[in-house]
Amino acid sequence: MSYYNATKRASGARASLLALASAVALTAHPVAAQDGLDPEAPLPGSTNEIVVTAQLREQNLQEVPLSITAVTGDQLEQRSQTTITDITAQIPNLLLQKNPAGQGNSIRVFIRGVGQSDQSPSVEPGVGTYIDDIYYGTVLASAFDLTDIDRIEVLRGPQGTLSGMNTLGGAIKIYSRKPEGQGGYLEATIGNLGRRDIKASADFTVIPDAVFARVTGVTRNRDGHVTRYDYGCLNPDDPDVVSGALPSVASGGHCKIGEMGNIQMYGMRGSLRIAPNGGPLEINLIGDYTKDSSETQASVLIASAESATAGSANPIDRSGLSIPYQGVAYDDRFVTYGPYRRANAVLNDPYASYANFYDPGVMYSAIGAPPGPPSGYIAGEPLGPFIAPSAAGAEAWGVSGTIDYELNENLELKSITGFRHMFSHTGSDNDHSPVVFIQDASDYTHEQFSQEVRLAGQFLDDTLDVIVGGFFYDASTRYDARIHTPFSGFCPAATPCFSFINDDTADLTSYAGFVNVAWSATEALVLEGGFRLTHEKKEYLYNRLNPDGNGDFLPLSNPTNPLTGFVGTYEESIPDYRAVVSYKITDDIMGYAQFSTGFKGGGVAPRPYVYQQIRPFGAEKVKAYELGFKAELFDRAMRLNGSIFHMDYTGYQGTPTTCLGPDDQPLPIDGGGIPGLCGQYLNIGDARVRGFELETTINPVEGLTIDGAMSLTDFEFTSINYPTTQIIVGANRPGIGEFKWSAGIQYEIPLGGDNGSLTPRLDVAYTPGYCGNFNCDPNVTVENYTLANVRLTYHSVNDDWSVSLEATNLFDDFYYLNKFATFYVNGQPGRPREVALTVRRNF
């Protein structure tokens, strides 16, 4: 067919697509073509080639038989996305958010309803995160900045035989740009809420045709969107303020004492690529450093102890229970917005909090440890004031080296080595009031080393691809925290003493061997299989010390309860499998069927109150069945990919309502069996998960791109393993929504001559709501929300200059990202509308 006839036929098809485009409400990934990997030049207005390495080798996305979304760095900028949590909007069945205050500088990551949010080093991530193929083994300090990114690949479903570390729900793989020997940029952004961002990169040649380097730096600054106020300053007539029971901490003649949710960070990355022209060797060395000194995550009080359970089946007013020794009720006068705000309250502001991070000194030391209930413990002298830091900072650095060596035309050896160090300093006043209820100051230190080796070969006239490899991972995490919870009844209410140092360490060693085989039985039919055997061992050392760090904290560690120095151990070997059949129905349509398994490693009790509660829990496991298709239609003017899945989820890790002994029976009251005081994790239930994903990219005419996605996660518990559990058979998993969609459209408008182009873009994303507990109580139910972002970008004719004006949360909608409930309910409000101007100069 001649180019003229092909173009004419494509034009007719695209004309019919124009009517369809306005009805499309699906978002995916208009990803720019990668140089040297496009086998045939696409027609004007057609979708671009996407090359990924999800199966440990370079492949066209449309030939990969699994559910995957790929996004380039250019696409991230077009969508005004600067951190890893931003990508959740457009990725099907992905939930990726910062955790609420009180859980450190950490994130919650779920794919298809499977993942992890607990920051404890006893619990492993359920979704694997990788930076340049280096596994990042904790949810702490993992809200990575997206600077100088080549692409992100999000793989959905268990990756038991593919990724470096076994992953249960899926994998998020971030790849930075490699040095090419020339170019660079300087970019500055200014916006409301104090936004001031600068980033720059320089790419240069060290030795012609052999050694290249790239250096990138970034700094981001943004004000917090929740303001902290001094309650006594704003409410001087409150009787508890007048009596001095609620002291004022404001100074300087104003009532504002801080903020939460700000961004203050800087980072650098340097990379060196050694690739002699025409040679078999390529070495990529990368080093990075990040310093984040942001304050505590934005959070507000939704309901105090007075009304936390309002609307539930058994509402209880606990406003006087928590702190009778202080003589102050923890009630709704501290709520600044919503249905429980009092009519005469000074503040009516959804972005306000009375958190002061201050205990004036009502705690006592623990000097006795008699047998019996916790309230029988004897308290000693007052401990004095305690000030928790308003911080969610982190300092991290890492180095990695990847070696690719072609042994011959059919064999290639790859070595991936990485070391990472992270220190996180965080704090919270979790009750968002001047009342001393829950405060903490936590330090996390995480170090890890990983080594992966792969040998890849092609045989039988390139119809057989074989990858054999091994993986080793060793990590150590220290959790050193001052836990300050006066309401806990471990001493008489008049002399509360539950304030101690929690100094735990967790050491994990994991090693595995794997093999993946792909055989092209015919030009259309491909059969693939994989096997992996993993062995893991974790040792967890407990320490419960007095607030000054000297001696055991007696209520939690004493001769009858030797918790300090106790070591819990988990060890397990697990096989995983993968089998795939894919068939090209036509040159542009492929269908596939896949079976795969994966697991999330087990551990030991993360927060025991007595040594009897310490016992190991096993791995969570998934068996996943998936059917999917990948299609390029209308002469590649439309890409449409979809999948349906069913997963059998066994060994769900959760906390029983009453701790169990080795015989799986409830522990006695005097041996850790007090209801509600259980620090165990156990494999408390099983579930099934079903759903679908659908993504599309449409290029009806030159310059116009319409993209979209929709997905469904249907999670249902099917059985329980122990009698003391909150799981309800038939209920959804709390914290996980169901239906999700997003849509985006952009059009590059040539301005004629040497005037460059103007590109407007609109993105709309719907995030589902969810129940916050199994009973779906109204106070912990998170409502769905729909957000719109817009961006207008001018590019000079040679793309030397670009100027962008953006607005995120265009309609200034108020919404909660999540909610957290104990004796109270707090929530993490999303950021309000923000407007920014970015200027970029490319070199």
SVG drawing of the C-alpha trace seen along z (x, -y; Angstrom):
<svg xmlns="http://www.w3.org/2000/svg" viewBox="-27 -41 65 67">
<polyline fill="none" stroke="black" stroke-width="0.4" points="0.0,0.0 1.4,-3.4 2.0,-6.1 -0.8,-8.2 -3.4,-5.5 -2.4,-4.5 -2.6,-8.1 -6.0,-8.5 -7.4,-5.4 -6.0,-6.5 -7.5,-10.0 -11.0,-8.4 -10.6,-6.3 -9.5,-9.2 -12.4,-11.3 -14.7,-8.7 -12.7,-8.7 -13.3,-12.4 -16.9,-11.7 -15.8,-8.9 -13.1,-11.0 -15.6,-13.3 -17.1,-10.3 -13.9,-8.7 -13.4,-8.9 -10.3,-6.7 -6.7,-7.7 -3.4,-5.8 0.0,-6.8 0.8,-8.9 4.5,-8.1 7.1,-9.5 8.9,-7.2 12.3,-6.1 15.2,-6.6 16.5,-3.5 13.7,-1.3 10.9,-2.1 10.8,0.6 8.7,-1.4 7.9,-5.1 4.3,-5.8 2.0,-7.7 1.2,-11.3 -1.3,-11.3 -0.7,-7.7 0.2,-6.4 3.8,-6.1 6.0,-3.0 6.5,-2.2 9.4,-0.1 9.5,1.4 11.6,4.0 8.8,5.5 9.9,9.0 13.6,8.3 14.2,7.7 13.3,4.8 9.9,5.3 7.2,3.3 4.5,2.6 1.9,4.1 3.7,7.4 4.0,7.8 1.4,10.3 0.6,8.6 -1.2,5.6 1.2,2.7 1.1,-1.1 4.1,-3.1 4.6,-6.9 7.5,-9.0 9.1,-11.9 7.6,-14.2 4.2,-12.9 4.7,-13.5 5.5,-17.2 2.5,-17.5 0.3,-16.3 2.1,-18.6 3.2,-15.5 6.3,-16.0 6.2,-13.2 5.5,-9.5 2.1,-9.9 0.8,-12.0 0.8,-9.2 -2.1,-7.4 -4.6,-9.6 -4.1,-8.1 -3.0,-4.5 -5.7,-1.9 -6.3,-0.1 -3.4,-1.9 -3.8,-3.6 -0.6,-5.5 -0.9,-8.1 1.1,-9.6 0.1,-8.0 -1.6,-10.2 0.3,-11.9 1.5,-9.4 2.9,-6.9 6.1,-8.6 7.3,-9.8 5.7,-6.9 3.2,-6.0 0.5,-3.5 0.7,-1.6 -1.9,0.8 -2.4,2.4 -5.6,4.3 -6.4,4.0 -3.2,5.7 -0.4,3.7 0.8,2.3 0.5,-0.9 2.1,0.0 5.5,-1.6 6.7,1.0 9.9,2.8 8.2,6.0 5.9,5.8 7.1,5.9 5.7,3.8 3.0,5.5 4.0,3.6 7.6,3.5 9.2,0.2 12.3,0.0 14.7,-2.8 16.8,-1.8 16.0,1.8 17.2,1.5 14.5,2.7 13.5,0.2 12.5,2.3 10.4,0.0 7.4,-2.3 9.3,-4.9 10.6,-8.0 9.3,-6.5 7.4,-9.5 10.1,-10.0 10.6,-13.2 10.1,-12.7 13.1,-14.6 14.9,-13.7 12.8,-10.6 13.0,-8.6 9.9,-6.5 7.8,-4.8 6.4,-1.3 3.5,-0.1 3.1,3.7 -0.2,4.9 -0.6,8.3 1.9,10.6 5.5,10.4 6.7,13.6 9.1,14.6 9.9,11.3 11.0,8.5 14.2,8.6 12.4,9.0 9.2,11.0 6.2,8.7 2.6,9.5 0.3,6.8 2.6,5.5 5.6,3.4 6.4,-0.3 9.6,-0.7 11.2,-4.1 14.0,-4.7 16.1,-7.8 17.5,-9.3 20.9,-7.9 23.7,-10.2 23.9,-10.7 26.8,-13.1 25.2,-16.5 22.3,-18.7 20.7,-19.9 18.2,-22.3 17.4,-24.8 13.8,-25.1 12.2,-27.4 8.6,-27.4 6.8,-29.9 3.3,-29.6 0.8,-30.3 1.2,-28.8 4.8,-29.8 5.8,-27.4 9.4,-27.9 11.0,-25.1 14.3,-25.0 15.7,-22.0 18.6,-21.7 20.5,-19.1 23.7,-18.9 24.7,-16.0 28.2,-15.9 30.9,-13.8 33.9,-12.7 35.6,-10.6 34.2,-10.8 32.3,-7.7 33.0,-6.0 32.2,-7.8 29.3,-10.1 28.0,-11.8 24.8,-13.5 24.3,-15.6 20.8,-16.7 19.7,-18.8 16.3,-19.9 14.9,-22.0 11.2,-22.2 9.5,-24.5 5.8,-24.8 3.8,-26.1 1.7,-23.7 -2.0,-23.8 -3.1,-23.1 -2.4,-25.9 -1.8,-25.1 -3.4,-27.5 -2.9,-27.9 -6.2,-27.0 -5.6,-29.1 -4.8,-32.2 -8.0,-31.9 -10.2,-30.8 -9.0,-32.8 -12.4,-32.5 -12.5,-28.7 -12.7,-27.7 -9.8,-25.2 -7.7,-28.0 -8.5,-30.3 -7.6,-27.7 -4.3,-26.9 -5.2,-23.3 -4.8,-24.1 -1.7,-26.3 -1.1,-28.7 2.1,-28.2 1.7,-31.1 4.2,-33.9 4.8,-37.1 1.3,-38.4 -0.4,-36.0 -2.2,-32.7 -0.6,-30.8 2.1,-28.4 3.0,-26.4 1.8,-24.5 1.5,-21.0 1.9,-19.5 4.6,-21.8 7.3,-20.7 10.9,-21.6 13.5,-19.4 16.5,-19.3 18.3,-16.4 21.0,-15.6 21.7,-12.7 24.9,-11.9 25.2,-9.2 28.1,-7.9 27.7,-5.7 30.7,-3.8 29.8,-2.5 32.7,-2.2 31.3,-2.6 30.9,0.8 32.0,2.7 30.1,5.4 30.3,3.6 28.1,0.9 28.4,-0.2 26.0,-2.6 26.9,-4.1 24.4,-6.2 24.6,-8.1 21.9,-10.2 21.2,-12.2 18.0,-13.7 17.3,-15.9 13.7,-16.4 13.0,-18.7 9.2,-19.0 6.9,-19.2 4.3,-16.7 1.8,-15.6 -1.3,-17.7 -4.0,-16.3 -7.0,-17.7 -9.4,-16.5 -12.8,-15.3 -14.3,-13.9 -12.9,-13.9 -13.4,-11.2 -16.8,-12.7 -18.2,-11.8 -15.7,-9.5 -18.2,-6.6 -21.3,-8.8 -23.5,-7.1 -22.2,-3.7 -24.1,-0.8 -22.9,-1.4 -21.9,-5.1 -19.8,-5.8 -18.8,-9.2 -15.2,-8.8 -14.4,-12.5 -13.7,-12.1 -12.1,-8.7 -8.8,-9.6 -7.3,-12.1 -9.1,-12.4 -5.8,-13.3 -5.6,-16.5 -9.1,-17.5 -9.8,-18.4 -12.3,-16.7 -11.2,-15.7 -14.3,-16.9 -15.6,-18.5 -14.5,-22.1 -11.2,-21.1 -13.0,-20.3 -12.5,-23.2 -14.8,-22.0 -17.5,-19.6 -20.6,-18.1 -19.1,-18.0 -17.8,-21.6 -19.7,-23.5 -21.9,-26.3 -20.0,-28.9 -16.5,-27.7 -14.0,-30.4 -12.7,-28.6 -14.7,-27.2 -11.8,-26.1 -11.2,-22.7 -7.5,-23.4 -6.9,-24.1 -5.7,-22.2 -5.2,-22.8 -2.2,-20.4 0.5,-22.0 2.9,-19.0 3.3,-19.8 2.9,-18.0 3.3,-20.5 4.5,-17.6 1.8,-15.4 3.5,-12.0 5.2,-10.0 8.0,-7.5 7.3,-3.8 8.9,-2.4 7.0,0.8 5.8,3.8 3.4,5.8 1.4,8.6 -2.1,8.0 -3.9,5.7 -1.9,2.8 -3.6,0.2 -1.8,1.9 1.6,0.5 3.1,-2.1 4.2,-5.5 7.1,-7.5 8.2,-11.1 6.9,-13.4 8.9,-13.2 8.6,-16.9 7.5,-18.4 7.6,-16.6 7.7,-18.4 7.2,-16.2 8.7,-17.4 6.4,-18.7 8.5,-16.8 8.2,-14.4 11.7,-14.7 14.1,-12.2 17.7,-12.1 18.6,-9.4 21.4,-8.4 22.2,-5.5 24.7,-4.2 24.1,-1.6 26.0,0.1 24.6,1.9 26.9,3.9 25.7,5.2 28.1,7.4 27.4,9.2 29.2,12.6 28.4,13.3 25.6,12.6 23.2,14.9 24.2,14.4 24.2,11.3 25.2,11.0 23.7,8.3 24.7,7.4 22.7,5.0 24.3,3.9 22.8,1.3 23.2,-0.1 20.8,-2.5 20.7,-4.4 17.8,-6.3 17.2,-8.2 13.8,-9.6 13.0,-11.9 9.2,-12.3 6.8,-13.4 3.1,-13.9 0.5,-15.3 -2.0,-12.8 -5.1,-14.0 -4.9,-17.5 -5.6,-19.2 -3.8,-20.8 -4.9,-17.8 -2.1,-15.2 -3.5,-12.1 -1.1,-10.7 2.2,-12.1 5.4,-10.6 8.9,-11.4 10.3,-8.7 13.6,-8.0 13.9,-5.4 17.2,-4.2 17.1,-1.8 20.1,-0.3 20.0,2.2 22.3,4.0 21.1,5.9 22.7,7.9 21.0,9.4 22.6,11.3 20.9,12.3 22.1,14.4 19.9,13.9 20.1,16.0 18.4,16.3 18.3,19.8 16.7,21.7 16.9,18.9 15.9,16.3 12.6,18.1 13.6,19.1 14.4,16.5 15.8,17.7 16.7,15.7 18.3,17.3 19.2,15.3 19.8,15.0 18.9,12.3 20.3,11.4 18.9,8.8 20.0,7.8 18.4,5.0 18.5,3.7 16.0,1.2 16.0,-0.5 12.9,-2.0 13.8,-4.3 10.8,-6.2 9.4,-8.0 5.9,-6.8 3.8,-9.1 0.2,-8.0 -1.1,-9.1 -4.6,-7.7 -3.3,-4.1 -4.1,-2.7 -0.9,-1.1 -0.8,-3.2 -3.5,-4.7 -5.2,-7.6 -3.9,-10.2 -0.3,-9.3 -0.1,-8.2 3.2,-6.6 2.8,-5.2 5.7,-7.1 8.7,-5.1 11.4,-4.5 10.6,-1.9 14.0,-0.9 13.6,2.1 15.7,3.5 14.7,5.8 17.2,7.7 16.0,9.3 17.9,11.6 16.3,12.8 17.8,14.8 16.3,16.3 16.9,18.1 14.7,17.7 14.2,18.7 12.0,17.3 11.5,18.9 9.6,17.5 9.1,19.7 7.7,18.4 6.0,21.6 4.8,19.8 4.9,16.2 1.6,15.7 1.8,18.0 4.1,17.4 4.4,19.7 6.1,18.3 6.8,19.8 8.7,18.8 9.8,20.3 11.3,18.8 12.4,20.1 12.8,17.6 14.1,18.0 13.6,15.3 14.7,14.9 13.8,12.0 15.0,11.4 13.3,8.7 14.9,7.4 12.7,5.6 13.7,2.9 11.3,1.1 13.3,-1.5 12.6,-4.4 12.1,-7.9 15.7,-8.8 17.0,-5.6 18.3,-4.1 16.8,-0.8 13.7,1.2 10.4,-0.5 8.8,1.6 5.1,1.9 6.4,3.3 9.6,5.1 10.2,6.6 11.3,9.9 7.8,11.4 7.7,9.8 11.2,10.0 10.3,8.0 13.6,6.0 16.2,8.2 13.6,10.7 14.3,11.8 11.5,12.9 12.3,14.9 10.4,15.6 11.8,17.9 10.2,19.4 11.0,20.8 8.4,20.2 8.1,21.2 6.4,19.1 5.2,19.8 4.1,18.1 2.6,19.5 1.4,17.4 -0.1,18.0 -0.2,15.1 -1.6,15.1 -1.5,12.4 -4.9,12.4 -3.7,9.9 -0.5,7.9 -2.2,5.2 -4.2,7.3 -2.9,9.7 -4.7,11.7 -3.2,13.5 -4.0,15.6 -1.8,15.7 -1.4,17.5 1.0,16.1 1.8,16.2 3.5,14.0 3.9,13.4 4.6,10.7 7.0,12.0 5.9,12.6 7.5,11.3 6.9,11.2 4.6,9.2 5.5,5.5 4.0,4.0 3.7,6.5 2.7,5.5 4.0,8.7 6.5,11.3 3.7,13.9 2.3,11.9 5.5,12.4 5.0,15.1 5.8,15.2 3.2,14.8 3.5,16.2 3.6,14.7 0.6,13.4 0.1,15.3 -1.8,14.6 -2.7,16.9 -3.7,14.7 -5.6,15.5 -5.7,12.9 -7.1,12.5 -6.2,9.5 -5.8,8.0 -3.7,5.3 -4.8,3.6 -3.7,0.9 -6.6,-0.1 -7.4,-2.5 -3.8,-2.4 -2.4,-2.9 -4.5,-6.0 -6.0,-4.3 -4.4,-2.1 -6.7,0.0 -5.5,2.4 -7.6,4.3 -7.6,7.1 -9.8,8.9 -8.4,10.7 -9.3,13.0 -7.0,13.5 -7.2,16.0 -5.6,14.1 -4.6,16.3 -3.0,15.4 -4.1,11.8 -1.9,10.2 -3.9,8.4 -4.2,7.8 -6.6,10.0 -8.8,8.3 -7.4,10.5 -3.9,12.0 -3.5,15.7 -1.0,18.2 0.9,20.9 -2.2,23.1 -4.2,20.5 -6.4,19.9 -6.8,16.5 -4.1,15.7 -5.1,15.3 -5.8,11.9 -2.7,11.8 -0.6,13.1 -1.3,10.7 -5.0,11.5 -6.6,8.2 -9.0,7.4 -7.9,4.3 -4.3,4.5 -2.9,6.9 0.4,6.2 0.4,9.2 0.1,9.7 -1.4,13.0 -2.6,14.5 -6.2,13.9 -8.2,14.5 -8.5,15.2 -10.1,13.2 -10.8,13.1 -10.2,10.1 -11.8,9.5 -11.8,6.7 -10.7,5.2 -8.5,2.5 -9.0,0.6 -6.7,-2.0 -6.6,-3.9 -4.7,-6.5 -6.3,-8.1 -4.6,-10.4 -7.5,-11.4 -5.5,-14.0 -1.9,-15.4 -1.2,-17.1 -4.4,-15.9 -4.1,-13.2 -6.9,-11.8 -6.1,-9.3 -8.0,-7.6 -8.3,-4.7 -10.9,-3.0 -10.7,-0.1 -12.5,1.9 -11.2,3.6 -13.8,5.9 -12.2,7.2 -14.2,9.6 -13.1,11.6 -14.1,15.3 -13.0,16.8 -11.4,16.2 -8.7,18.2 -9.1,17.2 -12.1,16.4 -10.7,13.1 -10.8,11.0 -12.6,7.9 -12.8,9.5 -16.4,9.9 -16.9,12.6 -18.3,10.9 -17.0,7.5 -14.6,5.4 -11.1,4.6 -11.2,1.3 -9.3,-1.5 -9.7,-0.2 -12.1,-1.8 -13.7,-0.1 -14.4,-1.9 -11.9,-4.5 -11.5,-6.5 -9.5,-9.3 -9.4,-11.2 -7.0,-13.6 -6.8,-15.6 -4.2,-17.9 -3.7,-19.6 -0.5,-21.0 -1.4,-24.2 1.3,-25.4 1.6,-29.2 3.1,-29.4 6.5,-30.3 9.1,-30.6 6.5,-31.3 6.6,-27.8 3.5,-26.0 0.9,-26.3 -0.4,-23.1 -3.4,-23.2 -4.0,-20.1 -6.9,-19.0 -6.8,-16.1 -9.8,-14.8 -9.5,-12.0 -12.2,-10.2 -11.0,-8.5 -13.4,-6.2 -14.4,-6.4 -14.1,-3.6 -15.0,-2.3 -12.5,-3.0 -13.5,0.1 -15.4,3.3 -18.6,1.8 -18.3,-1.1 -19.0,-3.6 -19.9,-7.1 -17.1,-9.0 -14.4,-6.9 -15.9,-6.6 -13.9,-8.5 -16.0,-10.0 -15.1,-9.8 -13.8,-12.9 -13.1,-14.2 -10.3,-16.6 -9.4,-18.5 -5.9,-19.8 -5.1,-22.1 -1.8,-23.2 -1.0,-25.6 2.5,-25.3 4.3,-27.3 7.3,-25.8 9.7,-27.8 10.2,-26.6 13.4,-24.7 12.2,-23.8 14.9,-25.9 12.4,-27.6 9.1,-26.6 6.7,-28.4 3.9,-26.6 1.0,-27.9 -0.8,-25.2 -3.6,-24.8 -4.1,-21.7 -7.4,-21.0 -8.8,-23.6 -12.2,-23.9 -10.7,-24.1 -12.6,-21.0 -12.2,-20.0 -11.6,-16.3 -10.0,-13.8 -7.2,-11.5 -7.8,-9.2 -9.0,-9.0 -7.6,-7.4 -9.6,-6.3 -8.8,-5.3 -10.5,-7.0 -10.9,-9.9 -11.0,-10.4 -8.5,-12.5 -8.2,-13.0 -5.7,-14.1 -7.1,-16.8 -5.9,-17.1 -4.2,-20.2 -6.4,-23.1 -6.2,-24.8 -2.6,-25.7 -1.5,-27.8 2.1,-27.9 4.2,-29.3 7.2,-27.3 10.0,-28.6 12.4,-26.1 15.5,-26.6 16.9,-23.6 20.5,-23.5"/>
</svg>
